[in-house]
Amino acid sequence: MDKKEQSAAKSTEASPKSLPIAERGINTGPEFASLMSAMMTDLIAGRITPNIANATCNAAGKLLKVVEMQHKYGKTAAVAPENVLKLTG
C-alpha cells in the first residue's frame, strides 16, 4: 500500500463523528448536546485537534449567549417578528 492509499484509509477511519451533526446545523438544545457529546468523543479519540475543539467551544458559548439574550430580551413573534433573534434563516 503506497502513501496515498494509507492516507486515504487513515482519513476515512479518522472522520470526525461531530462533523455531520455540525453540517446539518444546530437549531435545538438536543442538537447542541449531540454536537458537544460527539466533539468530546472525537477529541478524546484524536479525530479532531484541540484547536478545532477550542474554537468550536468558543463559538458554542457565543451561540448559547445569543439564546440567553433572546430569552431575556426578545419579544414574542406575534408582537414583533422582525425583532426576534433567530439562530437560523
VENJOTA-V971139 format. One record per backbone hydrogen bond with DSSP energy under -1.0 kcal/mol. CO is the residue of the C=O (numbers start at 1). NH is the residue of the N-H. Records with the same first field share a line. If there is no record, write none. Layout:
CO: NH ; NH
This chain:
2: 6
3: 7
4: 8
5: 9
6: 10
7: 11
8: 12
9: 13
10: 14
18: 22
19: 23
20: 24
28: 32
29: 33
30: 34
31: 35
32: 36
33: 37
34: 38
35: 39
36: 40
37: 41
38: 42
39: 43
40: 44
41: 45
42: 47
49: 53
50: 54
51: 55
52: 56
53: 57
54: 58
55: 59
56: 60
57: 61
58: 62
59: 63
60: 64
61: 65
62: 66
63: 67
64: 68
65: 69
66: 70
67: 71
68: 72
69: 73
70: 74
76: 80
80: 83
